Amino acid sequence: MKPVRIIIALLSLGIVMGCSNASHHKVLKLAHGLDPTHPVHKGMEFMAQRLAEKSNGQLTIDIYPSGQLGSEQQCVELLQIGSLAITKVSAAVMESFTPKFKVLGLPYIFRSKEHSFNVFDGEIGKELLLGTEEYWIRGLCFYDAGFRSFYTIDKPIKTPDDLNGLKIRVMKSQSAMEMVKALGGSPTPISWGELYTALQSGVVDGAENNPPSLYTSHHYEVCKEYSLDEHTCVPDVLIISTKVWNSLTEEEKKWMQEAADESVPVERKYWAESVEESLRVVQEAGVKIHYPDKKLFADKVQGLLNKYKEDKVLGDLIRRIEAVED
């Protein structure tokens, strides 16, 4: 659907916020591209439930999953102009709005899952969430999106050399493209919604993502080799239009932020359960799981990390992240 048609459709639906004069009931519209079975979607459902409870039904959220209202990029654009209230994006997408977000996509920047959570939940995470308001975007929270690893149609990735000559789908992210290049592959930006067909037709040889996404996208039907090198830990970000945010009362803002914060640990629980289940299901479907030596991959991208450490903005952020305890 063309962006203009989407805007017209959204406006005709009253898609941003509906308000009943009789009850003062406000409805915020949240759109995203994930399947309803995805743990991040379930986290957003919990947030919507908590918001309804906190507000006694005065402020509620309607969720439109599976790209019903457009691609991830289109949802961001609609959010910026105030034609959509809330959406979920990968932190990699936020790089185009502020370079600071690049730090979250750097390979092996996090020592452990606990380390990443302490960064997302702490001072650095808050700084990043509120650092895009000049672009009409306000971050509400970070959702766990796990560690990303390579999956390919028929060639297992056991060492970085195995990536040589392979076309690997990446998000439209400079850091993701640089990482795949540093490891020897050929990065190919393709939208998530078009990736299944691209894999099936051989436009790309593989992609990189977390276990739940490999499963819920059905990419495991085409890609039979999954190598858990866990090169990045890029979170998802729940964002709200500042135009919508600023139209809320102080009490409504409090309800919204509290509901988002409370959904984070719930989403992480869903995520952990989904990783285990996803790996089990894809293995039963014939996918071979490999556990390569991560140090081989980390050593290969060390030069990329060193380059970013020399950057005036990202260098300081990298050192602050390294100083956060696990």
ChimeraX attribute file (.defattr): number of C-alpha atoms within 10 A of each C-alpha:
attribute: neighborCount
match mode: 1-to-1
recipient: residues
	/A:1	11
	/A:2	8
	/A:3	16
	/A:4	10
	/A:5	10
	/A:6	18
	/A:7	22
	/A:8	13
	/A:9	13
	/A:10	17
	/A:11	14
	/A:12	9
	/A:13	11
	/A:14	16
	/A:15	22
	/A:16	23
	/A:17	21
	/A:18	16
	/A:19	14
	/A:20	10
	/A:21	8
	/A:22	6
	/A:23	9
	/A:24	12
	/A:25	16
	/A:26	19
	/A:27	21
	/A:28	21
	/A:29	21
	/A:30	25
	/A:31	25
	/A:32	26
	/A:33	21
	/A:34	23
	/A:35	16
	/A:36	16
	/A:37	12
	/A:38	19
	/A:39	27
	/A:40	26
	/A:41	22
	/A:42	18
	/A:43	24
	/A:44	24
	/A:45	18
	/A:46	19
	/A:47	25
	/A:48	23
	/A:49	16
	/A:50	21
	/A:51	25
	/A:52	19
	/A:53	15
	/A:54	18
	/A:55	16
	/A:56	11
	/A:57	17
	/A:58	17
	/A:59	23
	/A:60	24
	/A:61	22
	/A:62	16
	/A:63	19
	/A:64	18
	/A:65	19
	/A:66	16
	/A:67	16
	/A:68	14
	/A:69	23
	/A:70	22
	/A:71	19
	/A:72	22
	/A:73	15
	/A:74	18
	/A:75	26
	/A:76	28
	/A:77	18
	/A:78	24
	/A:79	25
	/A:80	22
	/A:81	17
	/A:82	21
	/A:83	24
	/A:84	28
	/A:85	28
	/A:86	32
	/A:87	25
	/A:88	26
	/A:89	22
	/A:90	19
	/A:91	25
	/A:92	23
	/A:93	20
	/A:94	21
	/A:95	19
	/A:96	14
	/A:97	14
	/A:98	14
	/A:99	12
	/A:100	19
	/A:101	24
	/A:102	21
	/A:103	23
	/A:104	26
	/A:105	23
	/A:106	23
	/A:107	24
	/A:108	22
	/A:109	19
	/A:110	24
	/A:111	13
	/A:112	12
	/A:113	13
	/A:114	12
	/A:115	17
	/A:116	24
	/A:117	18
	/A:118	16
	/A:119	21
	/A:120	22
	/A:121	14
	/A:122	12
	/A:123	11
	/A:124	15
	/A:125	20
	/A:126	16
	/A:127	13
	/A:128	19
	/A:129	22
	/A:130	14
	/A:131	17
	/A:132	19
	/A:133	16
	/A:134	11
	/A:135	13
	/A:136	19
	/A:137	28
	/A:138	24
	/A:139	24
	/A:140	21
	/A:141	23
	/A:142	27
	/A:143	30
	/A:144	25
	/A:145	24
	/A:146	23
	/A:147	21
	/A:148	21
	/A:149	20
	/A:150	23
	/A:151	32
	/A:152	26
	/A:153	21
	/A:154	15
	/A:155	17
	/A:156	19
	/A:157	22
	/A:158	20
	/A:159	18
	/A:160	22
	/A:161	14
	/A:162	14
	/A:163	23
	/A:164	15
	/A:165	11
	/A:166	19
	/A:167	21
	/A:168	25
	/A:169	29
	/A:170	24
	/A:171	20
	/A:172	18
	/A:173	19
	/A:174	17
	/A:175	22
	/A:176	23
	/A:177	19
	/A:178	18
	/A:179	24
	/A:180	25
	/A:181	17
	/A:182	17
	/A:183	20
	/A:184	18
	/A:185	21
	/A:186	22
	/A:187	22
	/A:188	21
	/A:189	19
	/A:190	17
	/A:191	16
	/A:192	16
	/A:193	16
	/A:194	9
	/A:195	20
	/A:196	19
	/A:197	13
	/A:198	17
	/A:199	21
	/A:200	16
	/A:201	11
	/A:202	13
	/A:203	15
	/A:204	23
	/A:205	23
	/A:206	30
	/A:207	27
	/A:208	25
	/A:209	24
	/A:210	23
	/A:211	26
	/A:212	25
	/A:213	22
	/A:214	22
	/A:215	20
	/A:216	17
	/A:217	16
	/A:218	13
	/A:219	22
	/A:220	24
	/A:221	17
	/A:222	19
	/A:223	24
	/A:224	21
	/A:225	22
	/A:226	32
	/A:227	21
	/A:228	23
	/A:229	24
	/A:230	21
	/A:231	24
	/A:232	22
	/A:233	26
	/A:234	27
	/A:235	22
	/A:236	20
	/A:237	23
	/A:238	23
	/A:239	24
	/A:240	25
	/A:241	27
	/A:242	23
	/A:243	19
	/A:244	22
	/A:245	19
	/A:246	10
	/A:247	11
	/A:248	15
	/A:249	10
	/A:250	11
	/A:251	9
	/A:252	18
	/A:253	14
	/A:254	15
	/A:255	19
	/A:256	23
	/A:257	16
	/A:258	16
	/A:259	22
	/A:260	22
	/A:261	17
	/A:262	16
	/A:263	24
	/A:264	21
	/A:265	13
	/A:266	18
	/A:267	25
	/A:268	19
	/A:269	13
	/A:270	18
	/A:271	23
	/A:272	15
	/A:273	13
	/A:274	20
	/A:275	18
	/A:276	12
	/A:277	14
	/A:278	18
	/A:279	20
	/A:280	14
	/A:281	13
	/A:282	23
	/A:283	15
	/A:284	10
	/A:285	12
	/A:286	13
	/A:287	22
	/A:288	17
	/A:289	16
	/A:290	16
	/A:291	12
	/A:292	17
	/A:293	13
	/A:294	17
	/A:295	12
	/A:296	15
	/A:297	21
	/A:298	19
	/A:299	13
	/A:300	17
	/A:301	22
	/A:302	13
	/A:303	12
	/A:304	17
	/A:305	18
	/A:306	11
	/A:307	11
	/A:308	19
	/A:309	17
	/A:310	12
	/A:311	12
	/A:312	9
	/A:313	13
	/A:314	18
	/A:315	18
	/A:316	14
	/A:317	19
	/A:318	21
	/A:319	11
	/A:320	13
	/A:321	21
	/A:322	15
	/A:323	11
	/A:324	14
	/A:325	11
	/A:326	14
